[in-house]
């Protein structure tokens, strides 16, 4: 385990020292509009000779591309498909804005999503990343309510897909972090995280599952509540679509305490590192790398608080496998993706990617099995000012695992 921790720490923080100090500007809307890219609605408007848009814009000076004075509000219908939800329908309100008019302040985002799925799931999310003046602080929030009947597949690296069981539960998440800049792009901060599962009930009958065997207190209601200590290095500028020569590194320590309502005391570490490289050098194509790792120790988390596939902050880790496919005390993963333009006006693009993940043995904590996946996808530019793409990916894992994945913005 000590070797794993050392490797993950080096993965995150070594790139900080080799990151080019010449990259002083963020990926603002202003830099993106210099090449005058188009989006799908501009193309449709020109084709049908009428204005076609799904955005409500408050724009002071888009004409001269002073995008730091612009706020973009989007009211979007939401249609999605995944193995975990089947078809999902709903709506999303998004806003992209700058809190400082000076060129260099990062793009802030706020999203509220409400959907209902063919698995009779209700999902409500409110997420925000706020960058005040000169990026001196960063406020990150992730609040959710979910009525979420879903499959779980057992514990450890050797769990079998055919042994899946259906478990119904309600879930409330409150994650809130505040960061203070220590030096350029490097932040330290504190936060609070609450994971509250209630009305938890196994619906599949007929055999004793890992869910029932893994007993930590009252399985019907579980609470994980505690403070976090966080380090952040973020030079991406535009979170929706980071350009090349950017780096993101995040390290979070969490202590769940019974004094704050947790069922029992336990701790976790989350490591998240992402590197973006222009390839070729003078193009807008990007080679991206992502290392995501989630470790628990110092106690026993409840079943649904254990690290699991696809339960990262944006539910994107492990494309090629259903959410929750692998679950254990520790999870490590690595992914690489190449993003490229297909059309000269940047409306249509594509990606190819591959990833690998592993969870530890629940008894020995050793990592002895890895699960790879590969895939490709298309990118459709839906807003040229925020450089936001609609992402549609198809990925294939081992043992016949496969699925389609949708995102607003890049996967990572």
C-alpha positions in Angstrom: 0.0 0.0 0.0 2.9 2.4 0.8 4.2 1.9 -2.8 0.8 2.7 -4.2 0.6 5.9 -2.1 4.1 7.0 -3.2 3.3 6.4 -6.9 0.0 8.3 -6.7 1.7 11.3 -4.9 4.4 11.4 -7.6 1.8 11.1 -10.3 0.0 14.2 -9.1 2.7 16.6 -8.0 5.8 15.9 -10.2 4.1 17.6 -13.3 3.7 20.8 -11.3 7.5 21.3 -11.3 7.8 20.7 -15.0 4.8 22.7 -16.0 5.9 25.6 -18.3 5.9 29.0 -16.5 5.3 30.6 -19.9 1.6 29.6 -19.7 0.3 32.7 -17.9 -3.0 33.0 -19.6 -6.1 30.9 -19.0 -8.3 29.3 -21.7 -10.7 32.2 -21.7 -13.5 32.7 -24.2 -11.4 35.6 -25.7 -8.6 33.3 -26.8 -11.0 30.9 -28.3 -12.8 33.4 -30.4 -9.7 34.6 -32.3 -10.0 31.8 -34.8 -13.7 32.5 -35.1 -14.9 28.9 -34.7 -18.5 28.0 -35.3 -21.0 25.9 -33.4 -23.8 23.7 -34.6 -26.5 26.3 -34.0 -24.6 28.9 -36.1 -24.3 26.3 -38.9 -28.0 25.5 -38.7 -29.0 29.2 -38.6 -27.0 29.8 -41.8 -28.4 26.7 -43.5 -32.0 27.5 -42.7 -31.6 31.3 -42.8 -33.1 31.8 -39.4 -31.7 32.1 -35.9 -31.6 28.7 -34.2 -30.4 28.6 -30.6 -31.2 26.9 -27.3 -29.3 29.5 -25.3 -30.6 32.6 -23.6 -27.6 35.0 -23.7 -26.8 38.1 -21.8 -24.1 39.6 -24.0 -22.5 43.0 -23.6 -19.8 42.8 -26.2 -19.5 39.5 -28.1 -19.2 41.5 -31.3 -15.7 42.7 -30.3 -15.0 39.4 -28.5 -14.5 41.0 -25.1 -15.9 37.8 -23.7 -14.9 38.5 -20.1 -18.0 40.7 -20.0 -20.4 38.0 -21.1 -22.6 35.6 -19.3 -24.1 32.6 -21.0 -27.3 31.0 -19.7 -28.5 27.7 -21.2 -31.8 26.0 -20.7 -31.2 22.5 -22.2 -33.4 19.5 -22.6 -31.6 16.5 -21.2 -31.6 13.1 -22.9 -29.2 10.4 -21.9 -28.6 6.7 -22.0 -26.3 4.5 -19.8 -26.4 1.0 -18.5 -27.0 2.3 -15.0 -30.0 4.5 -15.8 -31.2 3.3 -19.3 -32.9 6.2 -21.0 -33.0 9.4 -18.9 -35.1 12.5 -19.6 -35.1 15.9 -18.0 -33.7 19.4 -18.1 -30.6 21.3 -17.2 -29.9 25.0 -16.5 -26.3 26.0 -17.0 -24.5 29.3 -16.7 -21.0 30.2 -17.7 -19.6 33.6 -16.5 -16.6 35.6 -15.3 -16.7 37.3 -12.0 -13.8 39.6 -13.0 -13.6 41.6 -16.2 -9.8 41.4 -16.3 -8.5 38.9 -18.8 -7.1 35.9 -17.0 -9.8 35.1 -14.5 -11.1 31.5 -15.0 -14.5 30.7 -16.3 -17.0 30.0 -13.6 -19.8 27.4 -14.1 -23.1 26.6 -12.4 -25.3 23.7 -13.4 -28.6 22.4 -12.1 -29.9 19.1 -13.5 -33.1 17.2 -12.9 -33.9 13.9 -14.7 -36.1 10.8 -14.4 -35.0 7.5 -15.9 -36.5 4.3 -17.3 -35.2 2.6 -14.1 -37.6 4.8 -12.1 -34.7 6.9 -10.8 -34.9 10.5 -9.8 -31.7 12.5 -10.0 -31.3 16.1 -9.0 -27.8 17.7 -9.0 -26.5 21.2 -8.3 -22.9 21.7 -9.1 -20.7 24.8 -9.2 -17.1 25.9 -9.7 -16.7 29.6 -8.8 -13.6 31.7 -9.5 -13.7 35.2 -8.0 -11.4 38.1 -9.0 -7.9 37.1 -10.1 -8.5 33.5 -9.1 -7.5 34.2 -5.6 -10.2 31.8 -4.3 -12.1 28.8 -5.7 -15.4 27.6 -4.4 -16.5 24.1 -5.5 -19.9 22.6 -4.6 -21.7 19.3 -5.4 -25.1 18.9 -3.9 -27.4 15.9 -4.9 -30.6 14.2 -4.1 -31.1 10.8 -5.8 -33.8 8.2 -5.6 -31.6 5.5 -7.1 -32.6 1.9 -7.5 -29.5 0.4 -9.1 -27.5 -2.8 -9.6 -24.5 -3.7 -7.5 -22.2 -6.5 -8.4 -20.4 -7.5 -5.3 -17.0 -6.7 -3.8 -13.4 -7.1 -5.0 -11.8 -7.6 -8.4 -13.4 -11.0 -9.0 -17.0 -10.0 -8.8 -19.2 -11.5 -11.4 -21.7 -9.5 -13.6 -24.3 -12.3 -13.4 -24.3 -12.1 -9.6 -25.7 -8.5 -9.8 -28.5 -7.6 -7.4 -30.9 -4.7 -7.4 -30.8 -2.4 -4.4 -33.1 0.6 -3.8 -32.0 3.6 -1.8 -32.3 7.4 -1.4 -29.1 9.4 -1.4 -28.3 12.9 -0.3 -24.8 14.4 -1.0 -23.5 17.7 0.2 -19.9 18.4 -0.8 -18.5 22.0 -0.4 -14.9 23.1 -0.6 -13.2 26.5 -0.5 -9.7 27.0 -1.7 -7.2 29.9 -1.2 -4.4 30.5 -3.7 -1.0 30.2 -2.2 0.9 30.9 -5.4 -0.1 30.9 -9.1 -2.6 28.1 -9.8 -1.7 26.3 -6.5 -4.4 26.3 -3.8 -5.0 24.8 -0.3 -8.4 24.6 1.3 -10.9 23.0 3.6 -14.3 21.5 3.0 -17.1 19.3 4.3 -18.6 16.1 2.8 -21.8 14.4 3.7 -23.0 11.1 2.1 -26.4 10.1 3.5 -28.0 6.8 2.2 -31.4 5.9 3.6 -34.3 3.6 2.8 -31.7 1.1 1.6 -33.3 -2.2 0.7 -32.1 -5.2 -1.4 -34.9 -6.0 -3.9 -33.3 -9.1 -5.4 -34.2 -12.2 -3.4 -33.0 -15.8 -3.3 -29.4 -15.7 -2.2 -27.1 -14.0 0.3 -25.2 -11.2 -1.6 -21.9 -9.4 -0.8 -24.1 -6.4 0.1 -25.7 -8.4 2.9 -22.5 -10.0 4.0 -20.7 -6.7 4.2 -22.4 -5.5 7.4 -21.3 -2.2 8.9 -23.9 -1.0 11.4 -27.4 -0.3 10.2 -27.5 -1.1 6.5 -30.8 0.6 6.0 -29.4 4.1 6.9 -25.8 5.0 6.6 -24.1 8.4 7.2 -20.5 9.5 6.3 -19.9 13.0 7.5 -16.6 14.8 8.0 -14.2 17.6 7.1 -11.7 17.5 4.3 -8.2 19.0 3.8 -7.4 19.7 0.2 -4.6 20.7 -2.2 -5.3 21.8 -5.7 -3.2 22.8 -8.7 -5.4 24.0 -11.6 -4.2 25.8 -14.7 -7.0 24.6 -17.0 -8.8 27.9 -17.3 -11.8 26.4 -19.1 -13.2 23.4 -17.2 -15.6 22.5 -20.0 -12.8 21.9 -22.6 -9.2 22.3 -21.4 -6.7 23.1 -24.1 -3.2 21.9 -24.4 -0.3 22.7 -22.0 -2.6 22.6 -18.9 -2.4 20.6 -15.7 -4.9 19.7 -12.9 -3.9 18.0 -9.6 -6.2 17.4 -6.7 -5.4 15.7 -3.3 -8.1 15.4 -0.7 -8.0 13.9 2.8 -11.3 13.1 4.4 -12.0 12.2 8.0 -15.5 10.8 8.7 -16.2 11.2 12.4 -19.0 9.8 14.6 -18.9 13.3 16.3 -20.4 14.7 13.1 -23.0 12.0 12.7 -21.1 9.3 10.9 -22.0 5.7 11.7 -18.3 5.0 12.5 -14.9 6.6 12.0 -13.0 6.1 8.8 -10.7 8.0 6.5 -10.1 8.4 2.8 -7.6 9.9 0.3 -8.6 10.9 -3.2 -5.9 11.6 -5.9 -6.9 13.1 -9.2 -4.3 14.2 -11.8 -4.9 15.4 -15.4 -2.4 16.6 -18.0 -3.2 18.1 -21.4 -0.7 18.3 -24.3 -1.1 19.9 -27.7 -0.4 17.3 -30.4 0.7 18.4 -33.0 2.2 21.4 -31.2 0.6 24.2 -33.2 -2.8 22.6 -33.4 -5.9 22.6 -31.2 -5.8 18.8 -30.9 -5.1 17.5 -27.4 -3.6 14.4 -25.9 -5.0 14.1 -22.4 -4.1 11.9 -19.4 -6.1 11.2 -16.3 -5.2 9.3 -13.2 -8.0 8.9 -10.7 -7.5 7.0 -7.4 -9.6 6.6 -4.3 -8.3 4.9 -1.1 -9.9 4.2 2.3 -8.4 3.3 5.6 -8.6 3.7 9.4 -12.1 2.1 9.6 -14.9 0.5 7.6 -17.0 2.5 5.2 -20.6 1.5 4.6 -21.1 -0.5 1.4 -22.2 2.4 -0.8 -19.4 4.6 0.6 -16.8 2.2 -0.7 -14.8 3.3 -3.8 -16.6 2.2 -7.0 -16.4 2.5 -10.8 -18.1 5.6 -12.1 -18.6 7.4 -8.8 -16.0 10.1 -9.2 -17.0 13.8 -9.0 -18.5 13.8 -12.5 -19.5 10.1 -12.8 -17.1 9.6 -15.7 -14.4 7.3 -14.5 -14.3 3.8 -16.1 -16.0 4.3 -19.5 -16.7 0.9 -20.8 -18.3 -0.4 -17.6 -21.6 0.2 -15.8 -21.5 2.5 -12.8 -20.7 0.5 -9.7 -19.3 -2.5 -11.7 -16.2 -2.8 -9.4 -16.3 -1.9 -5.7 -13.8 -2.4 -2.9 -11.8 -0.6 -0.2 -9.4 1.0 -2.8 -9.7 1.9 -6.5 -7.0 3.1 -8.9 -7.4 4.0 -12.6 -5.6 5.6 -15.5 -7.0 6.9 -18.8 -5.6 8.6 -21.9 -7.6 10.3 -24.7 -6.7 12.0 -28.0 -9.1 14.8 -29.0 -9.0 16.1 -32.6 -11.0 18.3 -35.0 -12.7 16.7 -38.0 -14.0 19.9 -39.7 -12.1 23.1 -40.1 -14.7 25.2 -38.4 -14.4 23.0 -35.2 -18.1 22.1 -35.2 -17.3 18.4 -35.4 -14.5 16.6 -33.7 -13.6 13.1 -32.5 -11.8 11.2 -29.7 -10.2 7.9 -29.2 -9.4 6.7 -25.7 -8.4 3.8 -23.5 -8.5 3.2 -19.8 -7.6 0.6 -17.1 -8.9 0.3 -13.6 -8.3 -2.0 -10.6 -9.8 -2.5 -7.2 -8.1 -4.1 -4.3 -9.0 -7.5 -2.7 -11.4 -6.7 0.1 -9.5 -8.9 2.5 -5.8 -8.5 1.6 -6.0 -5.0 0.1 -3.7 -6.2 -2.8 -4.2 -5.1 -6.4 -4.0 -8.3 -8.6 -6.5 -7.8 -11.5 -6.8 -5.0 -14.0 -9.8 -4.2 -16.2 -9.1 -2.3 -19.5 -11.5 -0.7 -21.9 -11.1 1.2 -25.2 -13.5 3.4 -27.2 -14.1 6.3 -29.5 -16.5 9.2 -29.8 -17.7 12.3 -31.5 -17.7 15.9 -30.4 -20.4 18.4 -31.5 -19.7 22.0 -30.7 -22.8 23.5 -29.1 -21.4 26.8 -27.9 -18.4 28.4 -29.6 -18.0 31.1 -26.9 -17.5 28.6 -24.1 -15.9 26.0 -26.4 -18.4 23.5 -25.0 -19.0 20.2 -26.8 -21.7 17.6 -26.7 -19.7 14.4 -26.1 -21.0 11.0 -27.3 -18.7 8.0 -26.7 -18.9 4.3 -27.2 -16.6 2.1 -25.1 -15.9 -1.6 -24.8 -14.5 -3.4 -21.8 -13.7 -7.1 -21.1 -16.2 -9.9 -20.8 -18.6 -8.2 -23.2 -19.0 -5.0 -21.2 -19.9 -2.0 -23.4 -22.0 1.1 -23.3 -22.7 4.6 -24.8 -21.7 7.6 -22.7 -23.1 11.2 -23.0 -21.6 14.4 -21.5 -21.9 18.1 -21.8 -18.3 19.1 -22.0 -15.2 16.8 -22.1 -15.1 13.7 -19.9 -12.1 15.0 -18.0 
